[in-house]
């Protein structure tokens, strides 16, 4: 109910603002809806959304799995931490645009370059979060696992992974929002399909309803994924916690 | 099955860089089926010794021979349960081979039936201790280590839990080592008592109790306790009950 109300407030504000500014710069909701419908009818909307989602899924999976593994290693092994730390600082502070442009220059305007560039942007934050989580592992539970001679897999699955879960969830949450933002830039600069590419086209044609149609459809998809996938998953993961915050 | 312990010394370096002697001359043996009790004042190094015996701390001078491939069940001073797994899962993860009948019997003795599906965060300390006991017994250990399992529980509850431990220890042949600062617990549960000095700990006396646990009445317990008190005070000519 509160969600519905806040969506209604958003729509009302938009409509009023479009009346004040004029519908050339900010078209009212019905105009944008018409653009959404015509794009959906031609199939272009689903094609571009699908392509963007596939890129997000690939880059996110790649960055999360690689980042978690590297972060765990750096949290456990001191030498790995020392060796990896300068690289980590470099990657953390490298602007997304630099990575994307360099990737396109070195690997060509290819799908591999785009996905790699997005993944590299997300990788260091996953590493940092997981390294912190690994450092915070409870030594007393480790001792328990040693005394009871728990097999390696049992230990990882039931002792270590649940302790890392909040850190993995945090890395996934912040990482997903980062990937949503960067994927459009990568598409704008070097791909010929995807939401980012369509927004670039709309910008060149100054077609504001089209621009908003793609932006809002994209945001809607992000919202649906957050509420239907990410949040229920987190709820299930932490059901053992006493109810609070 | 036999445990031989001969620890010459164990030192510990504090964060400030000072070196402390924790153990100095611990020598004893324990046979299968015996309950050995280490009795000593708080902070004398009992837990440090248990960590060495459990194989968690290789940094000491001396020698410990544990039977090869002995299954170790340990109850730590804090329960050390996995907060994200239910009571039953906590036990099953440690003892994947235990069958349902054995687990049911164990949960019944420890009065945990109603709590199988609870998470550790929902349990009182007394209950959590019992889950830790269930976990240690479920693996059918050859060597059972109990680190102050009754500490900070109130009188009647501690007494009940002590009786439950006695029942479990007598159900099968297991080498048990119990650490406590409570002479009463030692007198009621032990077969052989090792009395420890304050830090750095060494064994000042060894007391063997021949009366079986179940046959010890209040009078026998009182005699044993008096004997322990006398030995701890340094009188070597104690009588054995």
Contacts between the chains, C-beta under 8 A, distances in Angstrom:
chain1	res1	chain2	res2	distance
A	140	B	76	7.3
A	140	B	78	7.1
A	140	B	80	5.5
A	141	B	80	6.3
A	141	B	82	6.9
A	143	B	51	7.8
A	143	B	56	5.4
A	143	B	76	7.8
A	143	B	80	7.7
A	144	B	74	7.6
A	144	B	76	6.9
A	144	B	80	4.6
A	146	B	55	7.6
A	146	B	56	6.3
A	147	B	54	5.2
A	147	B	55	7.4
A	147	B	56	6.7
A	147	B	72	5.5
A	147	B	74	4.7
A	147	B	145	7.9
A	148	B	72	7.4
A	148	B	73	7.5
A	148	B	74	7.4
A	148	B	94	4.6
A	148	B	135	7.6
A	148	B	139	6.7
A	149	B	71	7.6
A	149	B	72	7.5
A	150	B	93	6.9
A	150	B	94	7.0
A	154	B	93	6.1
A	154	B	96	7.8
A	158	B	82	6.3
A	158	B	85	6.3
A	158	B	89	7.9
A	158	B	93	5.5
A	159	B	82	6.5
A	162	B	82	7.1
A	162	B	84	4.1
A	162	B	85	7.8
A	165	B	84	7.9
A	240	B	83	6.1
A	240	B	84	4.5
A	240	B	85	7.6
A	240	B	119	4.7
A	240	B	121	6.9
A	241	B	121	7.4
A	242	B	121	5.6
A	242	B	122	7.6
